[in-house]
Amino acid sequence: MTTNEYIQFIMQVKKETPLPPQKINEAAANEVAQLISGSFTHTLYEALWTNFFDMDTITQHLENLYDSNNHFGLVYIIFILANAVECSIPAQYTEISANDELVPTLSAAIIEDWLEYSVSIEPVEDIE
């Protein structure tokens, strides 16, 4: 899915199914968001790292987005980064991205996983 297709999907879903505010089962939403994030965040992080992206800058930007409650920005930048390194995003990620009520939960799961990976992956020095 290209970035353009992703945005078109989000816009189409929002236009077709304007959902009234619903009571969300937070425990279930958290579990689903963690499963979705866990299924690709580590792979994305490694793909970016092995392609020499500036991981400190990306991490700082993601933290800033999360800390400023820009959950949509965080979710969208993750999609753009995945597209840049041709990393697959689960279809459920796109579906949750279209639900205003669930985006903060997905954002929280992603930043949690991202920060965990950022401290666990240490730079490897070339030994010659």
N, C-alpha and C positions, 0 to 999 in steps of 0.2 A: 504494500500500500504506500503510495507516494504521499508527501505532505499535503499536496493539493487534494487528493482523494480523502485523506483524513479530515481535513477542514470541511470539505463538502459533506462528508458523512455526519459530522457533528452538527452542521447547520441544518441538514435535512432532518435529522432526528429531532432537533429542537423545534423545527417548524411543524413537523407532522404530529408530534406527540407532546403538546404542551401539558405537562403533568401538573396536577394540583399538588400542593405541598402534602407530603405523606409522612407518616411516622415510620422512621427507619429503625430496624433492629440493629443497633450500633455494634453489638458483639458479632453478629453475622457479617455486617459490612466490613468491620475490621479484619475478620478472618479472610474474607474474599480478597480484600485489598492486599493483605500480606501474601496470600498465595499468588496473586497476579504479579506483584512486585518481585517476590522471590523467584518466580519462574524466568525472569529475564534481566533483572537489575545487575546481577553479578556478571553475566555474560556481556552486557552492555558496557559495564565498567572496564572489564578486561579488554574488550574490543577497542574502546577509546584509548586505553592506556598503551596497548601494543601498537596503535596507530599514531603514537606520539602526540596525542592531545594533551593540553596543559590541564592535568587533573586537579591541581590545586585551585586554579582559576574557576574551573567548572564547578568544583565542590563549593567554593565560596559563593559563586553565583546562585547555585541551588539553595544554599543555606539562606542567603539574602531573600530569595523569593519566598521561601517557606516562612522565615521570620517576619516578613511583611504581609503575611497571609495572602500572598499571590499564588494560590494553589493552582489556578488555571495556568498561570505562566510556567510553573514548575512542571506540570503534567505535559504541557505543550513543548517545552524545551527538551524534555526527555524524549518525546517522540521525534523531534528534529534531530537530536544527537543520534538516536537509533537509526534514523534514515541515513545520516551521514556515513555511518560505518556498516550499513546494510545488515543491521541486527533486527531480527524478527521481534515484533511486539504482539502479544496475544490479542485475539479479537476482543476478549472481554475488557481489555484496557481501553479500546476505542469506545465500547459501549458505556463504560463507567465515565469516560471523559465527557460524554454527552449528558450526564446526569448531574446537575448543579449541586444536588444534595450529597453526592458521593465523592465528588472531586477532592474535597479536603481530606477525606479518609484515605484515598489513594495517594495523595500527596504526602501524607504523614508516613504511610508505609514505605514509599519510595525513599524519602529522606532518611528514614531509619536504616533501611538496607544500605543506601549509598554511603552514609557515614560509617557504618560498620565495615564495609569493604574498604573505604578509604584509609582506615587505620590498620586493617589487616594485611593490605598489600604494600609491601615495602619495595622500594626501588632496588633492582639488582644491578650490581656493578659488573662491568665487563672485566674479566681477569685475563690478562694476556701475558 
